[in-house]
Amino acid sequence: MSVVHVETGRHLYGGALQVLYLAQGLEERGVRSVLMAPRGSEIAAAARQRWLRVEEFPFRGEADPTALARMAWRFSRRDVEIVHLHSRRGADTLGGLAGTVARAPLILTRRVDNPEAAWAVPAKYALYRRVIAISGAIRDVLIGQGVAPERISLVHSAVDAAGWLDPCSRTELHREFELPSGGAAGAMVAQFVPRKGHWVLIHALAILKSRGCKAAVVLFGRGPMRETVAAQARSLGVEEMIRFAGYRTDLHRWLGAFDFCVHPALMEGLGVAALQAGAAGLPVVGARAGGIPEVVADGETGILTPPEDAGALATAMAQLINDPGAARKMGKRARDRIESRFSVDSMVEGNLAVYREVVRARKAVAG
């Protein structure tokens, strides 16, 4: 079998990392995979480091006609059995149109849970032979917008848990991020964009401070709202309780040394950060939004709170801070849950099963 993957995001965020996991797992199973990615992108460089086949191409956004032509030409090759579109940044629309022109069998992975324009859904999703939802929450959104249930397959995202087993020491953690001694240390891993809910965390920290609770949270990530978050922290007087760590490629070294992970997203497809936290043995304080409840078992591997409820988030954080023994037990159960339900092997096999169904159906129609 031969698969062309299209990922048009430039950065190695959670979704792009899933593409690398998938392509590598398919190669290990004898399935030839080729990744099409924007020229100079982080995912292209990372794929080459893993010895994956990469075809870089100029990409100037969702209205780029040259990218459309390039995709149509690539998809029309006779050895292409499946085209798998992974990103909403043009891969879904341009890739869908290019695949239709080339008469290629298209599969789309949907990674976000926000509804799309109702008028566009019927035409757009008619382009794909199958849609893979990375969470039950996304599947429900698709069905609610009129996509036929039989055309949707649920395949959860994954994390390579083996890479999160050996964190640094607590001393190294405090030195690296200049954390105050004597208090709990939390982590938040997310792009600085509105839907990740940084403002909820900032307000929760203000509540914790008013209660005399000592804690600091390191914010990993980058994005357009970083300065807005910093300004909010200053206005509420909690700037000393946060650290900005930027985007880190060595997150696996640090995450397991924290006491907990906080994930107050307003919308979330599944939550790769929550998967990574669980793999690192951390309990997650998260919002009951999107697919997060599929990762975090409330009261067992973490605590779920209503979205946008800073008071509830503060109370949940305080619960873990004040009972570190219970937090460690939650973290151990979180690790077990990730290993049993969200392994890379399961994700690869789930995608491969969809490919085989699509190929069989195509051959049956062809006679």
Phi, psi and omega in degrees: 000146179233129184233133171255123177259138177238118177231114185259001172288147185266339186254159183268064176276191187302315181295318179295324177297324177298323179297318178296314176306314184293310182299319180293317179296324177293317178301319179296337179262011177083014178261120182288124180237137175236130179258122170264124184214156179301143180300131179080009183281158178295323182293324178297316179296317180294323179295320179294325177297335179265010179063033176268156179283128183230136172237107179273147179213152178296134180219120185246019176118183189289349180247029184271106183291331179291325176293321176301314180295319180297316179296315181300317178297316183292321183289338184281353180297143189290340182275358182275116179262330180219139168245121183249116181264128190245344188235151176272353182278056178100335180295322183288314183278303179297318179296322178296316179293318180296319179294324177295317177298318183276356183057042180264146177285116187256138172234135179244132169264127179256121186248357182238155186253006180280138179296152177258171179302125186301325184291336184269341188300310183302315182290318183296310188281350172289344181286338191253141175289326181207148175244127177260119177263134182275359176206160175295329178297318178293319177302317180295322177297315180298315179296319179297335179266005173103003176284131184298130182305324183290348179264003181247133175242137179265118175224107182296148170294171188220171172218143176278093188297334183298332183281358186245016188273343190235073181284169176288176178280163178296325178297316178296320179300312181296322180290318183296319186250010177053051181275145179289148179279155174086003179232167178285155180234122177246165178229144170232127182243107185190149170296150177275078178227157189305319188291347180280346171075031178303325183296330178294317178298315181300316178293324178295322178295324177297322178293316178299318180299319180294337179268000179079019182272125181270121179198154174224146179234128177266127182261112177263135177136177178217168180152172189291342185260013183302311182292328176297317178296318179298319179295320178297319179296319178294318183293332180263001176073030181239019182299333179285350181265358180234155174228138176261114184260350182073187178277127184238131174275352180250030182304326181299336179287330192253326194301318183292349180272352178279171178271329181198165174242140179244136185219080187270037186300146176275327175220143181199127179300306175216306179112078179298325179299322178292324175296315181295320178298315178298318178298328179276000178080030179252141169286151181245129168262108188228164176278147177278070185227143176054229183269003182303318178296344176282338178265315185260118175274111187301126179084352181245311180244003180170193181228131178257141181230160177297141177302143176068015181255091183295325179297315179293322178296317179298317180296319180293318177297317180298324179300317179287322180296320184278347179226073183299331178296314178295323179297318179295322178295319176299318180298321178295317178293326178297317178301313180299320181295317180296315182297325185273333188243341188229042181281155177297320179302316180296319179296315180296315180296324178296316177294319181296323177298321177295316178304313183297321178297316181294318180295317179298316181296322179294318179293324179296321179291323181289347177096000000 
